[in-house]
């Protein structure tokens, strides 16, 4: 992503409500980017130019439809909101799930896109946009400490999804949406968390979110070189007292490709609400990784991630019994 470096802390502020050092301390609180009352979703995006852009599903909705959330007893909906001004177009896309008994208990995730210079809302090209992901909810508020366990370990599994970019000499760069399984391992005695995208299952192309908003088409180079087979490993990162973590040790591998360089960063927050066994019930955040290959190919992944305690994971469908 061409703006990733200069928007790194902005993205973290949106995604987590805090910026946290790799050592897990010194967290600085930021305003949360969303609010939801069970009917109206509001999003506040601090832009790189210092201004804040506000969206309301009541005022700025372009379209909205339902989706199936992963949390039990939650309902889900997604919104695409848009704003146009003299200098371009801004979009906000968000998925929200809320507790049916208490709609103020919600989780939201999505992205903001800015198309400077656009004079139409049609044929918007994500390659020309600033893209900032966010993930938010009351239980991810940095002002509420999670009460981390002091011993033991826990494993979590969830999802990661975002933008996959790839280019190689002589081929025009392309961008695609991807989805994958995210796994996390927490070591509470050491105060660390490690993770991997693509270690369980494959990283795959997807057209569920960005494609629906902009009508993305798969480019030829992406079809020739899909993200399948890559694994993105995040080395253990320290968890701060308020549940935030961040790290800059990232390795991208693929068995059939000679990767000569890889780097990246990841950051997230653990929920302030415990699971039934006293460990964290979920973690969420943002991750990016870039890599270079021996034949000149270059790629990157930029994603939102969530990882869930086993009690929150949906049960696999039952296999039909013979004779039933």
Residue frames as qw, qx, qy, qz and C-alpha x, y, z in Angstrom:
[[0.000, 0.890, 0.457, 0.000, 0.00, 0.00, 0.00],
 [0.480, 0.526, -0.026, 0.702, 1.59, 3.22, -1.13],
 [0.206, -0.733, 0.120, -0.637, 0.51, 5.22, 1.92],
 [0.826, -0.369, -0.420, 0.068, 1.24, 2.54, 4.53],
 [0.584, 0.025, -0.364, 0.725, 4.37, 4.15, 5.98],
 [0.012, 0.261, -0.145, 0.954, 2.99, 7.61, 6.58],
 [0.616, -0.374, -0.157, -0.675, -0.35, 6.32, 7.83],
 [0.538, 0.020, -0.818, 0.200, 1.04, 3.60, 10.11],
 [0.073, -0.111, -0.664, 0.736, 0.19, 5.26, 13.43],
 [0.471, 0.050, -0.044, -0.880, -3.07, 6.65, 12.02],
 [0.676, -0.021, -0.648, -0.351, -4.14, 3.15, 11.08],
 [0.421, -0.088, -0.802, 0.415, -3.25, 1.87, 14.53],
 [0.150, 0.056, 0.392, -0.906, -5.15, 4.71, 16.19],
 [0.621, 0.020, -0.262, -0.739, -8.24, 3.87, 14.15],
 [0.681, 0.008, -0.716, -0.151, -7.94, 0.15, 14.64],
 [0.591, -0.165, -0.695, 0.375, -7.13, 0.01, 18.31],
 [0.348, -0.889, -0.207, -0.216, -7.81, 3.30, 20.02],
 [0.538, -0.777, 0.259, 0.201, -4.15, 3.43, 21.11],
 [0.609, 0.641, -0.445, 0.143, -0.55, 3.46, 19.90],
 [0.833, -0.517, 0.198, -0.009, 1.61, 0.97, 21.74],
 [0.089, 0.749, -0.648, -0.103, 5.36, 0.46, 21.73],
 [0.732, 0.218, -0.640, -0.087, 6.94, -2.89, 20.87],
 [0.200, 0.209, -0.798, 0.528, 7.83, -3.25, 24.53],
 [0.368, -0.493, -0.783, -0.093, 4.17, -3.28, 25.44],
 [0.281, -0.601, -0.459, 0.590, 4.20, -0.09, 27.50],
 [0.109, -0.332, 0.096, 0.932, 3.66, 3.62, 27.11],
 [0.172, 0.518, 0.764, 0.344, 0.23, 3.34, 25.49],
 [0.053, 0.169, 0.052, -0.983, -1.29, 6.63, 24.44],
 [0.332, 0.508, 0.760, -0.233, -5.08, 6.80, 24.32],
 [0.068, -0.002, -0.444, -0.894, -6.91, 7.99, 21.21],
 [0.591, 0.175, 0.250, -0.747, -10.61, 8.57, 20.65],
 [0.515, 0.152, 0.841, 0.074, -12.43, 5.48, 19.42],
 [0.011, 0.116, -0.522, -0.845, -13.42, 5.73, 15.76],
 [0.335, -0.315, -0.711, -0.532, -17.00, 4.44, 15.99],
 [0.301, 0.036, 0.624, -0.720, -20.20, 4.63, 18.00],
 [0.362, -0.176, -0.773, -0.490, -23.39, 2.62, 17.59],
 [0.381, -0.109, 0.475, -0.786, -26.72, 2.84, 19.43],
 [0.463, 0.213, 0.845, -0.164, -28.41, -0.15, 17.86],
 [0.522, 0.727, 0.435, -0.098, -29.71, 1.82, 14.88],
 [0.362, 0.923, -0.115, 0.067, -27.24, 4.48, 13.74],
 [0.834, -0.144, 0.061, 0.529, -23.53, 3.86, 13.14],
 [0.106, 0.988, -0.110, -0.011, -21.19, 6.84, 13.32],
 [0.857, 0.023, 0.048, 0.512, -17.56, 6.82, 12.21],
 [0.056, -0.979, 0.141, 0.137, -14.92, 9.52, 12.83],
 [0.879, 0.217, 0.071, 0.419, -11.78, 9.24, 10.68],
 [0.258, -0.852, 0.189, 0.415, -8.73, 11.38, 11.58],
 [0.761, 0.631, 0.037, 0.146, -7.11, 12.11, 8.21],
 [0.764, -0.033, -0.016, 0.644, -3.42, 12.48, 7.52],
 [0.230, 0.545, 0.093, 0.801, -3.92, 16.21, 6.86],
 [0.088, 0.017, -0.547, 0.832, -5.12, 16.75, 10.44],
 [0.527, -0.111, -0.079, -0.839, -8.83, 16.96, 9.70],
 [0.306, 0.065, 0.911, -0.268, -11.46, 14.53, 10.95],
 [0.390, -0.014, -0.567, -0.725, -14.02, 13.12, 8.54],
 [0.412, 0.047, 0.699, -0.582, -17.38, 12.13, 9.99],
 [0.351, -0.072, -0.767, -0.533, -19.79, 9.56, 8.59],
 [0.484, 0.036, 0.578, -0.657, -23.31, 8.71, 9.73],
 [0.140, 0.167, 0.940, 0.262, -25.31, 5.73, 8.48],
 [0.207, 0.694, 0.590, -0.357, -28.41, 7.92, 8.82],
 [0.190, 0.841, -0.051, -0.504, -27.07, 10.73, 6.62],
 [0.102, 0.669, -0.614, -0.406, -24.36, 9.23, 4.39],
 [0.662, 0.009, 0.749, -0.015, -25.60, 5.72, 3.61],
 [0.309, 0.364, -0.604, -0.638, -25.18, 4.61, 0.01],
 [0.788, -0.071, -0.476, -0.383, -26.45, 1.09, 0.64],
 [0.330, -0.407, 0.726, -0.445, -26.77, -1.42, 3.44],
 [0.819, -0.013, -0.469, -0.332, -27.47, -5.13, 3.79],
 [0.786, -0.530, 0.245, -0.204, -27.25, -7.86, 6.41],
 [0.501, 0.470, -0.720, 0.097, -24.39, -10.27, 7.16],
 [0.881, -0.347, -0.314, -0.070, -23.89, -13.29, 9.44],
 [0.111, -0.796, 0.495, -0.329, -21.73, -12.42, 12.49],
 [0.591, 0.187, -0.763, 0.182, -19.50, -14.91, 14.28],
 [0.086, -0.202, 0.651, -0.726, -20.55, -13.93, 17.81],
 [0.177, -0.403, -0.898, -0.009, -23.38, -15.88, 19.48],
 [0.068, -0.762, -0.578, 0.285, -26.65, -13.99, 20.06],
 [0.112, -0.503, 0.159, 0.842, -25.46, -11.20, 17.74],
 [0.584, 0.710, 0.393, -0.024, -27.10, -9.70, 14.67],
 [0.483, -0.283, 0.354, 0.749, -25.06, -8.25, 11.81],
 [0.441, 0.847, 0.291, -0.053, -25.31, -5.53, 9.22],
 [0.563, -0.107, 0.254, 0.779, -22.92, -3.82, 6.81],
 [0.196, 0.910, 0.224, -0.287, -22.93, -0.27, 5.53],
 [0.547, 0.197, 0.244, 0.777, -21.28, 1.58, 2.68],
 [0.053, -0.901, -0.274, 0.333, -21.24, 5.32, 3.32],
 [0.584, 0.306, 0.253, 0.708, -19.97, 8.02, 1.00],
 [0.086, -0.867, -0.157, 0.465, -19.12, 11.70, 1.02],
 [0.595, 0.466, 0.280, 0.592, -18.22, 13.87, -1.96],
 [0.197, -0.838, -0.092, 0.501, -16.59, 17.29, -1.87],
 [0.371, 0.885, -0.168, -0.227, -14.80, 19.69, -4.18],
 [0.004, -0.711, 0.696, 0.102, -11.54, 17.76, -3.92],
 [0.272, 0.221, -0.928, -0.128, -12.65, 14.14, -4.23],
 [0.786, -0.274, -0.344, -0.435, -14.61, 11.21, -2.80],
 [0.118, -0.373, 0.814, -0.430, -14.44, 9.51, 0.60],
 [0.761, -0.171, -0.507, -0.367, -15.94, 6.12, 1.37],
 [0.287, -0.376, 0.753, -0.457, -16.45, 4.27, 4.63],
 [0.743, -0.043, -0.585, -0.321, -17.33, 0.57, 4.63],
 [0.217, -0.374, 0.713, -0.552, -18.19, -1.10, 7.93],
 [0.620, -0.237, -0.725, -0.182, -19.50, -4.39, 9.27],
 [0.286, -0.397, 0.475, -0.732, -21.21, -4.25, 12.65],
 [0.569, -0.277, -0.769, -0.086, -22.44, -7.03, 14.93],
 [0.250, -0.423, 0.355, -0.796, -24.35, -6.25, 18.09],
 [0.005, -0.101, -0.929, 0.357, -25.73, -8.16, 21.06],
 [0.259, -0.467, -0.654, -0.535, -29.46, -8.69, 20.59],
 [0.471, -0.675, -0.541, 0.174, -30.06, -7.98, 24.29],
 [0.308, -0.805, -0.019, 0.507, -27.80, -4.91, 24.45],
 [0.658, 0.686, 0.174, 0.259, -27.11, -3.21, 21.09],
 [0.047, -0.953, 0.293, -0.066, -24.53, -0.91, 22.70],
 [0.624, -0.419, 0.636, 0.176, -22.36, -4.04, 23.05],
 [0.764, 0.632, 0.075, -0.103, -21.04, -4.23, 19.50],
 [0.576, -0.335, 0.472, 0.577, -18.00, -4.89, 17.33],
 [0.535, 0.816, 0.076, -0.206, -17.27, -3.02, 14.11],
 [0.567, -0.308, 0.514, 0.565, -14.64, -3.44, 11.41],
 [0.565, 0.760, 0.319, 0.038, -14.06, -1.87, 8.03],
 [0.564, -0.060, 0.213, 0.796, -12.00, 0.63, 6.10],
 [0.161, 0.870, 0.127, -0.448, -11.93, 4.23, 4.98],
 [0.629, 0.211, 0.447, 0.600, -10.93, 5.09, 1.42],
 [0.056, 0.821, 0.056, -0.565, -10.05, 8.52, 0.03],
 [0.628, 0.394, 0.469, 0.481, -9.94, 9.24, -3.70],
 [0.119, -0.673, 0.018, 0.730, -8.38, 12.67, -4.13],
 [0.064, 0.353, -0.500, -0.788, -9.28, 14.34, -7.41],
 [0.155, 0.307, 0.921, 0.184, -12.19, 12.00, -8.21],
 [0.272, 0.113, -0.080, -0.952, -15.07, 13.67, -10.04],
 [0.729, -0.081, -0.412, -0.541, -17.40, 10.67, -10.15],
 [0.614, -0.368, 0.602, -0.354, -18.38, 7.85, -7.81],
 [0.952, 0.265, 0.093, -0.120, -18.15, 5.32, -10.62],
 [0.834, 0.416, -0.194, 0.305, -15.09, 3.32, -11.63],
 [0.310, -0.862, 0.366, -0.166, -13.14, 4.25, -8.51],
 [0.791, 0.324, -0.481, 0.195, -9.76, 2.49, -8.59],
 [0.738, -0.669, -0.041, 0.076, -8.43, 1.34, -5.19],
 [0.768, 0.082, 0.003, 0.635, -4.87, 1.66, -6.54],
 [0.189, 0.577, 0.049, 0.793, -5.41, 5.44, -6.47],
 [0.518, -0.734, -0.203, -0.389, -6.80, 5.56, -2.92],
 [0.027, -0.412, 0.710, -0.570, -5.56, 5.99, 0.59],
 [0.752, -0.290, -0.521, -0.283, -6.96, 2.99, 2.51],
 [0.065, -0.399, 0.670, -0.623, -7.09, 2.87, 6.30],
 [0.574, -0.294, -0.749, -0.153, -8.61, -0.15, 8.07],
 [0.269, -0.414, 0.459, -0.738, -10.26, 0.04, 11.49],
 [0.581, -0.294, -0.756, -0.066, -11.69, -2.35, 14.05],
 [0.120, -0.320, 0.363, -0.867, -13.48, -1.16, 17.17],
 [0.608, -0.471, -0.580, -0.268, -15.94, -1.91, 19.94],
 [0.471, -0.781, 0.143, -0.384, -16.49, -1.15, 23.64],
 [0.912, -0.374, 0.127, 0.108, -14.51, -4.22, 24.73],
 [0.762, 0.273, 0.036, 0.586, -11.48, -3.00, 22.72],
 [0.074, -0.954, 0.000, -0.291, -11.38, 0.37, 24.47],
 [0.590, 0.339, -0.478, 0.555, -7.81, 1.06, 25.65],
 [0.230, -0.540, 0.328, -0.740, -9.16, 2.80, 28.76],
 [0.859, -0.303, 0.152, -0.384, -10.49, -0.52, 30.12],
 [0.007, -0.530, 0.848, -0.016, -7.77, -2.94, 31.23],
 [0.755, 0.027, -0.533, -0.382, -8.50, -6.61, 30.44],
 [0.685, -0.485, 0.459, -0.291, -7.07, -8.17, 33.59],
 [0.645, 0.454, -0.602, -0.125, -4.60, -10.48, 31.89],
 [0.949, -0.305, -0.080, 0.020, -3.89, -13.91, 33.41],
 [0.189, -0.841, 0.507, 0.015, -0.45, -14.22, 35.01],
 [0.339, -0.323, 0.874, 0.129, 0.19, -17.82, 33.92],
 [0.652, 0.339, 0.671, -0.096, -0.78, -20.37, 31.33],
 [0.063, -0.186, 0.594, 0.780, -1.22, -20.28, 27.58],
 [0.549, 0.514, 0.522, -0.403, -4.15, -20.09, 25.18],
 [0.257, 0.008, 0.685, 0.682, -4.72, -20.60, 21.46],
 [0.386, 0.603, 0.307, -0.628, -7.12, -18.59, 19.34],
 [0.338, 0.143, 0.723, 0.586, -8.33, -18.88, 15.77],
 [0.279, 0.717, 0.333, -0.545, -10.20, -16.37, 13.63],
 [0.628, 0.616, 0.382, 0.283, -9.87, -14.54, 10.35],
 [0.247, -0.541, 0.191, 0.781, -7.76, -11.99, 8.51],
 [0.501, 0.609, 0.550, 0.274, -8.76, -10.12, 5.40],
 [0.076, -0.803, 0.042, 0.589, -7.72, -7.09, 3.40],
 [0.539, 0.797, -0.163, -0.216, -5.67, -6.13, 0.36],
 [0.786, -0.172, 0.448, 0.389, -3.15, -8.34, -1.47],
 [0.372, 0.870, -0.190, -0.261, -0.86, -6.60, -3.98],
 [0.772, -0.172, 0.487, 0.370, 1.62, -8.21, -6.34],
 [0.480, 0.840, -0.150, -0.202, 3.78, -7.08, -9.20],
 [0.760, -0.227, 0.423, 0.438, 6.73, -8.31, -11.17],
 [0.108, -0.478, 0.405, 0.772, 8.84, -6.86, -13.99],
 [0.086, 0.021, -0.723, -0.685, 6.91, -6.32, -17.19],
 [0.237, -0.515, -0.808, -0.161, 3.49, -6.80, -15.58],
 [0.196, -0.568, -0.009, -0.800, 1.22, -4.00, -14.39],
 [0.013, 0.054, -0.794, 0.605, 0.73, -4.10, -10.61],
 [0.494, -0.417, -0.562, -0.516, -2.65, -5.31, -9.39],
 [0.207, -0.210, 0.632, -0.717, -4.55, -5.25, -6.11],
 [0.570, -0.241, -0.701, -0.354, -7.02, -7.87, -4.86],
 [0.599, -0.502, 0.278, -0.558, -9.04, -8.59, -1.74],
 [0.507, 0.177, -0.839, 0.090, -7.95, -11.65, 0.26],
 [0.719, -0.498, 0.135, -0.466, -9.19, -13.72, 3.18],
 [0.556, 0.274, -0.753, 0.222, -7.41, -16.24, 5.40],
 [0.752, -0.558, -0.351, 0.013, -7.44, -17.95, 8.78],
 [0.061, 0.722, -0.432, 0.537, -5.63, -16.13, 11.60],
 [0.818, -0.347, -0.436, 0.141, -4.15, -18.07, 14.51],
 [0.075, -0.776, 0.362, -0.510, -2.80, -16.62, 17.77],
 [0.772, -0.217, -0.531, 0.273, -0.88, -18.15, 20.66],
 [0.233, -0.829, 0.169, -0.478, -0.83, -16.26, 23.95],
 [0.681, -0.050, -0.573, 0.453, 1.77, -17.00, 26.64],
 [0.341, -0.870, -0.167, -0.314, 0.50, -15.21, 29.72],
 [0.762, -0.526, -0.010, 0.378, 3.49, -16.08, 31.89],
 [0.564, 0.007, 0.238, 0.791, 5.83, -14.49, 29.35],
 [0.120, 0.729, 0.234, -0.632, 3.35, -11.72, 28.57],
 [0.005, 0.361, -0.592, -0.721, 3.55, -12.29, 24.81],
 [0.726, 0.444, 0.424, -0.310, 1.37, -13.15, 21.84],
 [0.158, -0.318, 0.718, 0.598, 2.45, -14.64, 18.48],
 [0.656, 0.473, 0.352, -0.472, 0.46, -15.26, 15.33],
 [0.265, -0.132, 0.771, 0.564, 0.24, -16.52, 11.79],
 [0.618, 0.495, 0.078, -0.606, -1.88, -15.84, 8.72],
 [0.692, 0.479, -0.443, -0.309, -2.12, -18.81, 6.38],
 [0.036, -0.381, 0.907, -0.176, -0.66, -21.50, 8.66],
 [0.405, 0.264, 0.835, -0.263, -4.12, -23.08, 8.84],
 [0.534, 0.704, 0.465, -0.061, -5.72, -23.35, 5.42],
 [0.532, 0.233, 0.314, 0.751, -4.73, -21.15, 2.47],
 [0.054, 0.528, 0.065, -0.845, -4.74, -17.42, 1.85],
 [0.371, 0.435, 0.757, 0.316, -7.36, -17.01, -0.87],
 [0.035, -0.127, -0.248, -0.960, -8.73, -14.30, -3.12],
 [0.031, 0.551, 0.771, -0.317, -12.13, -12.99, -2.02],
 [0.006, 0.307, 0.334, 0.891, -14.70, -10.57, -3.40],
 [0.298, -0.587, -0.741, 0.136, -16.93, -10.18, -0.37],
 [0.252, -0.755, -0.306, 0.522, -16.19, -6.62, 0.77],
 [0.108, -0.534, 0.283, 0.790, -14.05, -4.34, -1.40],
 [0.110, 0.124, 0.806, 0.568, -15.37, -6.05, -4.48],
 [0.003, -0.675, -0.738, 0.016, -18.95, -5.38, -3.43],
 [0.113, -0.783, -0.185, 0.582, -18.22, -1.71, -2.76],
 [0.023, 0.676, -0.365, -0.640, -16.17, -0.88, -5.86],
 [0.864, 0.454, 0.101, -0.193, -16.84, -3.74, -8.25],
 [0.233, -0.660, 0.662, 0.268, -13.21, -4.85, -8.29],
 [0.898, 0.380, -0.164, -0.150, -12.12, -7.05, -11.18],
 [0.812, -0.385, 0.338, 0.279, -9.36, -9.59, -10.77],
 [0.241, 0.827, -0.406, -0.307, -6.25, -8.51, -12.67],
 [0.863, 0.370, -0.342, -0.037, -4.28, -10.83, -14.93],
 [0.297, 0.521, -0.686, 0.411, -1.15, -10.78, -12.75],
 [0.498, -0.306, 0.569, -0.578, -3.15, -11.73, -9.66],
 [0.933, 0.136, 0.033, -0.330, -4.72, -14.63, -11.54],
 [0.737, 0.459, -0.466, 0.170, -1.25, -15.81, -12.55],
 [0.398, 0.215, -0.657, 0.604, 0.16, -15.37, -9.04],
 [0.566, -0.654, -0.288, -0.410, -2.57, -15.75, -6.38],
 [0.222, -0.687, 0.512, -0.465, -1.73, -15.53, -2.66],
 [0.968, -0.181, -0.044, -0.170, -2.25, -19.27, -2.10],
 [0.877, 0.141, -0.275, 0.368, 0.73, -20.91, -0.43],
 [0.189, 0.573, -0.352, 0.716, 2.11, -17.88, 1.41],
 [0.616, -0.582, -0.494, 0.195, 2.38, -17.91, 5.21],
 [0.069, 0.723, -0.179, 0.664, 2.85, -14.76, 7.29],
 [0.710, -0.371, -0.516, 0.303, 4.37, -15.39, 10.72],
 [0.132, -0.837, 0.112, -0.519, 4.42, -12.80, 13.48],
 [0.512, 0.144, -0.677, 0.509, 7.07, -13.29, 16.16],
 [0.428, -0.618, -0.603, 0.266, 6.04, -13.02, 19.84],
 [0.069, 0.571, -0.009, 0.818, 5.16, -9.45, 20.83],
 [0.170, -0.128, -0.683, 0.699, 4.81, -8.12, 24.36],
 [0.235, -0.697, -0.593, -0.328, 1.34, -7.36, 25.70],
 [0.044, 0.395, -0.290, 0.871, 0.93, -4.12, 27.60],
 [0.063, 0.135, 0.764, -0.628, -0.97, -3.71, 30.85],
 [0.497, 0.356, 0.222, -0.760, -4.05, -2.48, 28.96],
 [0.763, 0.267, 0.583, -0.081, -4.02, -5.41, 26.56],
 [0.519, 0.811, -0.157, -0.218, -2.34, -3.73, 23.59],
 [0.742, -0.264, 0.476, 0.391, 0.44, -5.39, 21.62],
 [0.536, 0.817, -0.134, -0.165, 2.57, -4.51, 18.62],
 [0.728, -0.329, 0.479, 0.363, 5.55, -6.02, 16.87],
 [0.400, 0.795, -0.283, -0.358, 7.80, -5.47, 13.87],
 [0.196, -0.377, 0.886, 0.188, 9.22, -8.97, 13.38],
 [0.779, 0.378, 0.252, -0.433, 7.31, -10.47, 10.45],
 [0.209, -0.335, 0.823, 0.409, 8.38, -13.25, 8.07],
 [0.759, 0.404, 0.010, -0.510, 6.67, -14.21, 4.79],
 [0.291, -0.308, 0.876, 0.230, 7.37, -17.69, 3.38],
 [0.830, 0.346, 0.020, -0.438, 6.20, -19.85, 0.50],
 [0.783, -0.250, 0.542, 0.176, 7.72, -23.29, -0.15],
 [0.726, 0.395, 0.442, 0.350, 7.88, -22.97, -3.94],
 [0.272, 0.910, 0.037, 0.311, 9.21, -19.38, -4.06],
 [0.652, -0.029, -0.258, 0.712, 12.64, -17.96, -3.18],
 [0.177, -0.945, -0.215, -0.170, 11.81, -15.02, -0.92],
 [0.613, 0.275, -0.259, 0.693, 14.87, -12.82, -0.42],
 [0.047, 0.125, -0.359, 0.924, 13.32, -10.19, 1.86],
 [0.365, -0.616, -0.620, -0.321, 10.24, -9.84, 4.03],
 [0.149, -0.011, -0.481, 0.864, 9.19, -7.42, 6.73],
 [0.330, -0.573, -0.516, -0.544, 6.11, -5.82, 8.23],
 [0.076, -0.173, 0.571, -0.799, 4.35, -5.03, 11.48],
 [0.436, -0.466, -0.710, -0.299, 1.29, -5.99, 13.44],
 [0.064, -0.143, 0.480, -0.863, -0.65, -4.55, 16.34],
 [0.472, -0.409, -0.676, -0.392, -3.80, -5.30, 18.22],
 [0.342, -0.379, 0.431, -0.744, -5.82, -5.25, 21.38],
 [0.238, -0.171, -0.952, 0.088, -7.21, -7.98, 23.57],
 [0.410, -0.609, -0.456, -0.503, -10.78, -7.81, 24.77],
 [0.145, -0.414, 0.519, -0.734, -11.46, -6.42, 28.23],
 [0.815, -0.175, 0.141, -0.533, -13.97, -9.24, 28.73],
 [0.193, -0.388, 0.901, 0.005, -12.72, -12.67, 29.79],
 [0.629, -0.006, -0.673, -0.389, -13.87, -16.02, 28.47],
 [0.816, -0.460, -0.152, -0.317, -15.34, -18.57, 30.86],
 [0.890, -0.123, -0.247, 0.363, -11.91, -19.96, 31.76],
 [0.412, -0.817, -0.021, 0.403, -10.56, -16.51, 32.70],
 [0.496, -0.104, 0.418, 0.754, -8.42, -16.06, 29.58],
 [0.172, 0.378, -0.149, -0.897, -9.07, -13.45, 26.89],
 [0.638, 0.419, 0.602, -0.236, -12.17, -14.03, 24.80],
 [0.670, 0.639, 0.272, 0.261, -10.87, -12.35, 21.65],
 [0.359, -0.535, 0.203, 0.737, -8.16, -10.16, 20.16],
 [0.530, 0.752, 0.369, 0.132, -8.36, -7.86, 17.15],
 [0.305, -0.700, 0.217, 0.608, -6.06, -5.59, 15.23],
 [0.561, 0.802, -0.108, -0.174, -4.21, -4.82, 12.03],
 [0.714, -0.328, 0.485, 0.383, -1.27, -6.43, 10.23],
 [0.573, 0.780, -0.164, -0.192, 0.85, -5.69, 7.18],
 [0.720, -0.309, 0.520, 0.341, 3.63, -7.61, 5.49],
 [0.517, 0.779, -0.236, -0.266, 5.75, -7.06, 2.38],
 [0.788, -0.227, 0.513, 0.255, 8.10, -9.40, 0.54],
 [0.379, 0.729, -0.428, -0.376, 10.49, -9.55, -2.41],
 [0.945, 0.044, 0.323, 0.016, 11.32, -12.64, -4.46],
 [0.549, -0.370, 0.504, 0.555, 14.49, -13.66, -6.27],
 [0.437, 0.371, 0.633, 0.520, 12.91, -13.29, -9.72],
 [0.071, 0.147, 0.111, 0.980, 11.95, -9.66, -9.07],
 [0.377, -0.586, -0.608, -0.382, 8.42, -10.24, -7.88],
 [0.044, 0.113, -0.499, 0.858, 7.17, -8.09, -5.00],
 [0.414, -0.515, -0.649, -0.376, 4.03, -8.35, -2.93],
 [0.060, -0.194, 0.518, -0.831, 2.27, -7.16, 0.19],
 [0.372, -0.519, -0.761, -0.115, -0.62, -8.00, 2.49],
 [0.075, -0.190, 0.341, -0.918, -2.50, -5.42, 4.56],
 [0.474, -0.357, -0.755, -0.281, -5.32, -6.71, 6.73],
 [0.530, -0.462, 0.275, -0.655, -7.66, -6.50, 9.65],
 [0.467, 0.078, -0.877, 0.079, -7.54, -9.52, 11.96],
 [0.647, -0.442, 0.220, -0.581, -9.65, -11.11, 14.67],
 [0.436, 0.156, -0.878, 0.119, -8.94, -14.21, 16.78],
 [0.664, -0.424, -0.069, -0.612, -11.51, -15.89, 19.00],
 [0.363, -0.311, 0.801, -0.361, -11.53, -18.02, 22.11],
 [0.093, -0.033, -0.960, -0.261, -12.71, -21.57, 21.30],
 [0.145, 0.465, 0.773, -0.407, -16.04, -20.95, 23.06],
 [0.303, 0.637, 0.068, -0.705, -16.87, -18.23, 20.52],
 [0.080, 0.300, -0.761, -0.570, -16.00, -20.27, 17.46],
 [0.763, 0.111, -0.070, -0.633, -18.97, -21.68, 15.55],
 [0.680, -0.146, 0.715, -0.070, -19.52, -25.42, 15.82],
 [0.062, 0.231, -0.778, -0.581, -18.83, -27.41, 12.66],
 [0.716, 0.045, -0.155, -0.679, -21.95, -28.64, 10.87],
 [0.663, -0.174, 0.699, -0.204, -23.06, -32.08, 11.89],
 [0.159, 0.235, -0.831, -0.479, -22.49, -34.84, 9.36],
 [0.773, -0.038, -0.108, -0.624, -25.68, -36.60, 8.30],
 [0.464, -0.265, 0.829, -0.166, -26.07, -40.08, 9.78],
 [0.181, 0.048, -0.880, -0.436, -26.69, -43.10, 7.64],
 [0.152, -0.445, -0.883, -0.016, -30.38, -43.81, 7.42],
 [0.009, -0.551, -0.416, 0.723, -31.40, -40.29, 8.45]]
